[in-house]
Amino acid sequence: MKKLREINEKISQNRESLESWALGKAEKEFIPLYSSVDLRISDYKIAPVDTNIFPAGFNNLSPESRDRASGLFKAYFGQKHPNVRNITIIPELHTRNPYYWENVSVLRSILVKVGYSVDIGIVSDDFTQDSATFKALNGEDVTAYKVQKKDHRVFTSNSVPDLLLINNDFSERCPKSLNDIIQPVEPPVEIGWHTRRKNVHFDFYNRLAREAAEIIGIDPWVVSVETVPVEGVDFDDPADRERVAEAGARILDRLKREYEARGVSDKPYLFIKSNSGTYGMAVISAAGPDEIRNLNAEGRKRMRVSKGGKPVRDIVIQEGIPTTLTHGSDSAAEPVFYLVNAKVAGGFLRVNSGKSGLENLNTRGMEFVPLYYHGSPVESGAECVVCSPAHELVSSIASIAAGYEIEEILREGGCKDDETGARA
């Protein structure tokens, strides 16, 4: 990608100014403890399309990336929470998902490697026993304990943590049991998908991307991604589909003008997503407004609910960025980067042989290929895209943008009430 090489050169030429800019942001804003960023890279654009503040998938990182993550966690906790020794990870309650429990197992090992005592605590009214053991994909048993609360302190029958590390995005509701406690909580539970909105995230990201682009002297469009919200949508209602189609048509018209101005020959297209949620759920693509108006039964079903069965009513329409990365026998691929304190630890390629470079790859049939950090060999011929400064810069900006989200959500009152959805 010629454009990517140009960006990398500009970053190298302006590295000191960029580092000073990023440091200034980190000092002023709440940078999330960790995050993962999905990137799409075309011949003319590189931008994030999803940022997760409670990332799963640590099991897909290479051993070297896990070691880097250990060091970054140690540095973060040493600076922010120097007295922490005992950590309790609060996971998702995918009770029998071995892939997820391997993620938990690896995350625990990353922390144990740098001297922390780590156990697993379940926050759920449905989890009534004291403990349960779950099987990870690698065959390891992961024992989790019920989290209890007394005198503003949480604990399990196995330990009293100095800090809670949240690995649960609480898509449906904010856990009241983790409010008003003495121990620090990282990242804050107030910023789960019950509260976050993708359009807010990408507004912050695009604003920061423009600042960084000005510093290195590139067209900000190259590292931006247009994202427009539409509220109160029921895809089974033809009138609502018409509203979405009309909004999509306006975005496509703008994209056509942008493409023409930059000599891009591709035909623009769109992704339509739930405005909250992850795991690649509630995502469809459309090349034109008629595809939205005439959305078939399968597409309408896909857009009814997101993770946890949460109804989809608010959506975003986002410009489609085709991925030009491939792996193996030309399977479409996209990089996912894992960051601690907005610093890249490593990542992997999400590969899906059943999808084209225009489609959502975070779906059935995907596989993961670890990426290796600077100067290290790459398994199975995978491209070491993490070696590119542009990938690191864009991922870091997305993580900083998540920090701006955190600040805004906490200023507005944080968690929503479990029953009504009103601010608590």
Wavefront OBJ file of the C-alpha trace (Angstrom):
o trace
v 0.000 0.000 0.000
v 1.734 3.154 -1.243
v -0.355 5.373 1.025
v 0.648 3.345 4.087
v 4.353 3.688 3.221
v 3.910 7.455 2.950
v 2.202 7.602 6.350
v 4.964 5.511 7.937
v 7.607 7.882 6.554
v 5.709 10.907 7.869
v 5.399 9.289 11.303
v 9.131 8.571 11.404
v 9.909 12.159 10.455
v 7.609 13.552 13.161
v 7.945 10.908 15.869
v 9.099 13.296 18.598
v 6.167 15.673 18.018
v 3.713 12.760 17.933
v 5.044 11.277 21.160
v 4.762 14.664 22.867
v 1.181 15.028 21.607
v 0.198 11.532 22.789
v 1.850 12.072 26.182
v -0.114 15.284 26.620
v -3.367 13.444 25.924
v -2.454 10.653 28.337
v -1.732 13.141 31.123
v -5.057 14.953 30.685
v -7.451 12.074 29.975
v -8.416 8.773 31.571
v -6.609 6.263 29.364
v -8.250 2.812 29.634
v -6.152 0.114 31.272
v -6.440 -2.066 28.199
v -8.265 -2.193 24.893
v -8.390 -4.000 21.580
v -8.791 -2.265 18.230
v -10.002 -3.817 14.965
v -8.448 -2.100 11.950
v -9.375 -2.098 8.296
v -6.658 -1.285 5.781
v -7.354 -0.529 2.126
v -5.209 0.943 -0.640
v -6.306 4.439 0.367
v -7.325 4.347 4.034
v -6.408 2.893 7.431
v -8.864 3.303 10.309
v -10.377 1.479 13.297
v -13.836 -0.033 12.937
v -14.278 -1.305 16.498
v -12.667 -0.549 19.871
v -13.294 -2.809 22.851
v -12.472 -1.559 26.353
v -12.898 -5.043 27.898
v -11.010 -7.167 25.337
v -11.219 -10.936 25.164
v -8.853 -12.929 22.974
v -5.567 -12.724 24.881
v -5.159 -16.404 24.035
v -4.670 -15.397 20.387
v -1.535 -13.370 21.149
v 1.932 -14.727 20.463
v 4.158 -15.610 23.453
v 6.233 -12.493 22.778
v 3.142 -10.267 22.754
v 2.034 -11.812 26.047
v 5.433 -10.957 27.520
v 5.092 -7.372 26.299
v 1.617 -7.216 27.838
v 3.053 -8.424 31.172
v 5.569 -5.597 31.182
v 2.987 -2.976 30.212
v 0.558 -4.137 32.927
v 3.380 -4.034 35.486
v 4.323 -0.498 34.454
v 0.699 0.694 34.553
v -0.082 -0.785 37.955
v 3.274 0.371 39.328
v 2.381 3.931 38.378
v -1.374 3.984 39.091
v -1.781 1.368 41.836
v 1.648 0.718 43.402
v 0.250 -1.134 46.426
v -1.686 -3.731 44.438
v -0.632 -7.333 44.984
v -3.872 -9.340 44.710
v -6.046 -8.995 41.600
v -9.444 -10.536 40.896
v -10.458 -10.801 37.248
v -14.210 -10.337 36.685
v -15.001 -12.330 33.506
v -17.961 -12.728 31.220
v -20.298 -15.530 32.252
v -19.908 -17.624 29.095
v -20.272 -20.644 31.294
v -19.165 -23.254 28.738
v -17.250 -21.257 26.122
v -13.757 -22.851 26.157
v -12.302 -20.162 23.881
v -13.280 -17.419 26.308
v -12.015 -19.309 29.356
v -8.665 -19.800 27.637
v -8.578 -16.014 27.244
v -9.150 -15.683 31.001
v -6.473 -18.272 31.708
v -3.926 -16.464 29.530
v -4.801 -13.052 30.980
v -4.233 -14.455 34.450
v -0.859 -15.933 33.400
v 0.193 -12.569 31.915
v -0.339 -10.956 35.324
v 1.074 -13.823 37.381
v 4.288 -13.667 35.336
v 5.054 -10.214 36.766
v 4.358 -11.109 40.364
v 0.644 -10.625 40.960
v -1.613 -13.069 42.776
v -4.691 -13.509 40.587
v -8.020 -15.259 41.012
v -11.317 -15.197 39.101
v -14.569 -13.774 40.501
v -18.077 -14.131 39.074
v -20.538 -11.220 39.361
v -23.995 -12.606 38.625
v -27.225 -13.123 40.540
v -27.629 -16.378 38.639
v -24.325 -17.724 39.984
v -25.440 -19.092 43.339
v -22.694 -21.577 44.232
v -19.443 -20.574 45.945
v -17.286 -21.672 43.006
v -17.312 -23.468 39.686
v -14.646 -24.845 37.387
v -14.634 -24.134 33.663
v -12.649 -25.891 30.957
v -10.404 -23.773 28.758
v -9.703 -24.716 25.147
v -6.146 -25.728 26.056
v -7.538 -28.221 28.578
v -6.737 -26.144 31.645
v -9.291 -25.921 34.443
v -10.230 -22.368 35.461
v -11.898 -22.070 38.857
v -14.045 -19.003 39.459
v -15.525 -17.843 42.779
v -18.698 -15.939 43.546
v -18.040 -12.275 44.336
v -19.539 -11.107 47.627
v -19.739 -7.623 49.148
v -19.604 -6.292 52.703
v -18.805 -2.839 54.097
v -18.036 -1.426 50.639
v -15.474 -4.132 49.932
v -15.821 -7.098 47.593
v -14.195 -10.455 48.128
v -14.457 -14.136 47.299
v -14.029 -17.170 49.532
v -10.564 -17.479 47.980
v -9.196 -13.941 48.351
v -9.723 -10.262 49.136
v -8.482 -8.365 46.067
v -6.577 -5.092 46.086
v -7.951 -4.387 42.613
v -10.675 -5.704 40.308
v -9.754 -6.208 36.657
v -12.931 -6.212 34.578
v -13.080 -8.502 31.533
v -16.848 -8.271 31.178
v -18.444 -5.552 29.032
v -21.781 -5.799 30.894
v -23.738 -5.330 27.666
v -27.130 -5.567 29.335
v -26.738 -3.708 32.607
v -24.335 -2.068 35.028
v -23.581 -4.282 38.068
v -24.701 -2.455 41.197
v -22.606 -4.783 43.349
v -19.464 -3.150 41.953
v -20.610 0.397 42.744
v -19.486 2.185 45.894
v -16.609 -0.143 46.772
v -13.250 0.651 48.337
v -11.030 -1.264 45.923
v -10.050 0.285 42.589
v -11.814 -1.096 39.517
v -10.068 -1.171 36.128
v -11.562 -0.339 33.659
v -14.614 1.310 35.295
v -17.806 -0.752 35.000
v -19.655 2.448 34.096
v -18.319 2.185 30.549
v -19.761 -1.175 29.531
v -21.840 -1.465 26.362
v -24.927 -0.712 28.476
v -23.641 2.899 28.339
v -21.171 3.250 25.453
v -22.243 4.464 21.997
v -20.133 3.832 18.914
v -20.931 7.169 17.304
v -19.542 8.935 20.394
v -16.362 6.877 20.217
v -15.793 7.581 16.541
v -16.526 11.283 16.990
v -13.697 11.426 19.520
v -11.477 9.228 17.356
v -11.940 11.352 14.215
v -11.248 14.527 16.186
v -7.980 13.103 17.543
v -7.047 11.618 14.166
v -7.347 15.079 12.592
v -4.953 16.483 15.214
v -2.422 13.700 14.595
v -2.765 14.066 10.823
v -1.986 17.775 11.102
v 1.162 17.012 13.111
v 2.518 14.551 10.538
v 1.213 16.428 7.507
v -1.198 13.959 5.920
v -4.784 14.125 4.670
v -6.917 13.389 7.772
v -9.472 11.576 5.591
v -6.965 8.742 5.172
v -7.137 7.877 8.888
v -10.792 8.808 9.554
v -14.013 6.803 9.323
v -17.424 8.445 8.865
v -19.952 7.155 11.383
v -23.532 8.471 11.594
v -26.123 7.464 14.246
v -29.788 6.719 13.560
v -32.057 6.231 16.586
v -35.228 4.236 17.183
v -34.903 1.784 14.309
v -36.971 -1.377 13.911
v -35.734 -3.175 10.796
v -39.016 -5.058 10.531
v -40.747 -1.718 9.927
v -40.538 -0.558 6.253
v -40.779 3.097 7.342
v -37.725 2.696 9.589
v -35.785 0.934 6.851
v -36.627 3.871 4.589
v -35.163 6.288 7.153
v -31.968 4.258 7.300
v -31.856 3.984 3.498
v -32.166 7.751 3.087
v -29.415 8.391 5.653
v -27.251 5.800 3.905
v -27.817 7.439 0.528
v -26.583 10.764 1.893
v -23.416 9.146 3.258
v -22.766 7.330 -0.033
v -23.113 10.611 -1.935
v -20.534 12.239 0.331
v -18.192 9.269 -0.031
v -18.481 9.368 -3.826
v -17.358 12.986 -3.807
v -14.470 12.167 -1.468
v -13.403 9.254 -3.681
v -13.543 11.380 -6.827
v -11.492 14.140 -5.201
v -8.763 11.633 -4.323
v -8.855 9.493 -7.446
v -10.206 6.403 -5.667
v -11.803 4.066 -8.205
v -13.589 1.790 -5.696
v -17.352 1.994 -5.295
v -18.254 3.147 -1.754
v -20.375 0.938 0.482
v -21.663 0.900 4.055
v -21.668 -1.115 7.242
v -24.755 -0.838 9.449
v -24.216 -1.780 13.081
v -25.852 -1.676 16.466
v -24.699 1.495 18.207
v -23.660 -0.558 21.216
v -22.251 -4.045 21.485
v -19.505 -6.198 20.097
v -18.670 -9.777 19.050
v -19.515 -8.881 15.439
v -23.229 -9.189 16.183
v -25.934 -6.994 14.606
v -23.775 -6.017 11.610
v -24.797 -5.940 7.944
v -23.315 -4.317 4.850
v -25.033 -2.498 1.978
v -23.783 -1.210 -1.374
v -26.791 1.081 -1.865
v -30.019 2.317 -0.260
v -32.199 -0.265 -2.039
v -30.360 -3.066 -0.220
v -31.491 -1.476 3.037
v -35.087 -0.890 1.887
v -35.356 -4.485 0.627
v -33.445 -6.127 3.476
v -34.353 -9.826 3.531
v -35.645 -11.824 6.475
v -32.181 -13.070 7.412
v -30.780 -9.529 7.502
v -33.726 -8.240 9.539
v -33.263 -11.067 12.016
v -29.560 -10.263 12.334
v -30.411 -6.656 13.240
v -33.044 -7.446 15.887
v -30.771 -8.220 18.827
v -27.150 -7.831 19.847
v -25.103 -9.598 22.515
v -27.130 -11.059 25.376
v -30.365 -10.750 23.408
v -30.397 -6.968 23.861
v -32.865 -5.438 21.326
v -31.271 -3.260 18.643
v -32.976 0.108 18.301
v -30.111 2.588 17.873
v -27.690 2.010 15.021
v -24.745 3.600 13.246
v -24.142 3.770 9.523
v -20.417 3.593 8.901
v -18.437 3.931 5.709
v -17.160 0.593 4.513
v -13.399 0.150 4.341
v -12.413 -2.878 2.264
v -9.525 -4.895 3.636
v -6.720 -5.552 1.166
v -4.882 -7.836 3.600
v -4.953 -11.553 2.887
v -3.501 -14.640 4.509
v -2.746 -18.110 3.195
v -4.586 -18.814 -0.030
v -5.894 -15.251 -0.330
v -8.282 -15.445 2.656
v -9.511 -11.989 3.686
v -7.791 -10.768 6.853
v -7.755 -7.784 9.206
v -5.460 -6.982 12.140
v -6.617 -6.709 15.736
v -4.272 -4.944 18.142
v -4.140 -5.267 21.927
v -3.049 -2.263 23.946
v -2.237 -1.588 27.590
v -2.311 2.081 28.602
v -2.674 2.962 24.882
v 0.596 1.165 24.055
v 0.523 -1.758 21.623
v 1.438 -5.112 23.182
v 0.787 -7.135 20.031
v -2.047 -8.541 18.036
v -3.316 -11.092 15.569
v -4.857 -11.380 12.152
v -8.541 -12.236 12.027
v -8.814 -14.445 8.933
v -12.049 -15.609 7.333
v -11.840 -17.705 4.176
v -15.618 -17.589 3.731
v -15.802 -13.802 3.425
v -14.602 -11.222 0.922
v -12.572 -8.144 1.751
v -15.784 -6.097 1.696
v -17.551 -8.108 4.409
v -17.575 -8.382 8.191
v -14.889 -10.934 9.091
v -15.897 -11.177 12.754
v -18.324 -13.996 12.145
v -18.599 -17.757 11.746
v -15.564 -19.306 10.074
v -12.986 -16.827 11.385
v -9.554 -17.949 12.525
v -6.748 -16.146 14.324
v -3.098 -15.915 13.339
v -0.730 -14.372 15.921
v 1.391 -11.416 14.863
v 4.935 -11.036 16.090
v 6.451 -7.826 17.283
v 9.364 -5.886 15.773
v 12.143 -8.029 14.386
v 10.597 -11.386 15.301
v 9.793 -14.234 12.910
v 6.250 -14.638 11.680
v 4.588 -18.027 11.737
v 2.917 -19.495 8.666
v 3.955 -16.594 6.465
v 1.577 -14.114 8.123
v 2.398 -10.508 7.340
v 3.883 -8.725 10.323
v 1.596 -5.732 10.010
v 2.224 -4.757 13.631
v 5.668 -3.612 12.521
v 4.072 -0.602 10.820
v 4.117 2.676 12.787
v 0.809 3.624 11.136
v -0.964 0.631 12.667
v 0.389 1.468 16.099
v -0.519 5.151 15.779
v -4.107 4.555 14.652
v -4.657 1.897 17.339
v -3.237 4.180 20.015
v -5.488 7.057 18.908
v -8.512 4.747 19.150
v -7.511 3.756 22.681
v -7.058 7.410 23.689
v -10.491 8.158 22.165
v -11.932 5.491 24.457
v -10.446 7.481 27.335
v -12.386 10.543 26.207
v -15.521 8.371 26.236
v -14.777 7.276 29.789
v -14.383 10.867 30.943
v -17.686 11.890 29.351
v -19.618 8.912 30.726
v -18.288 9.464 34.249
v -19.118 13.174 34.080
v -22.691 12.333 33.076
v -23.197 10.078 36.071
v -21.786 6.734 35.021
v -23.939 3.662 35.407
v -27.547 3.439 34.358
v -30.164 1.986 36.635
v -30.573 -1.770 36.129
v -34.318 -1.635 35.656
v -35.195 1.668 33.995
v -32.067 2.531 32.030
v -31.962 5.952 33.715
v -28.727 7.303 35.129
v -28.079 5.986 38.621
l 1 2 3 4 5 6 7 8 9 10 11 12 13 14 15 16 17 18 19 20 21 22 23 24 25 26 27 28 29 30 31 32 33 34 35 36 37 38 39 40 41 42 43 44 45 46 47 48 49 50 51 52 53 54 55 56 57 58 59 60 61 62 63 64 65 66 67 68 69 70 71 72 73 74 75 76 77 78 79 80 81 82 83 84 85 86 87 88 89 90 91 92 93 94 95 96 97 98 99 100 101 102 103 104 105 106 107 108 109 110 111 112 113 114 115 116 117 118 119 120 121 122 123 124 125 126 127 128 129 130 131 132 133 134 135 136 137 138 139 140 141 142 143 144 145 146 147 148 149 150 151 152 153 154 155 156 157 158 159 160 161 162 163 164 165 166 167 168 169 170 171 172 173 174 175 176 177 178 179 180 181 182 183 184 185 186 187 188 189 190 191 192 193 194 195 196 197 198 199 200 201 202 203 204 205 206 207 208 209 210 211 212 213 214 215 216 217 218 219 220 221 222 223 224 225 226 227 228 229 230 231 232 233 234 235 236 237 238 239 240 241 242 243 244 245 246 247 248 249 250 251 252 253 254 255 256 257 258 259 260 261 262 263 264 265 266 267 268 269 270 271 272 273 274 275 276 277 278 279 280 281 282 283 284 285 286 287 288 289 290 291 292 293 294 295 296 297 298 299 300 301 302 303 304 305 306 307 308 309 310 311 312 313 314 315 316 317 318 319 320 321 322 323 324 325 326 327 328 329 330 331 332 333 334 335 336 337 338 339 340 341 342 343 344 345 346 347 348 349 350 351 352 353 354 355 356 357 358 359 360 361 362 363 364 365 366 367 368 369 370 371 372 373 374 375 376 377 378 379 380 381 382 383 384 385 386 387 388 389 390 391 392 393 394 395 396 397 398 399 400 401 402 403 404 405 406 407 408 409 410 411 412 413 414 415 416 417 418 419 420 421 422 423 424
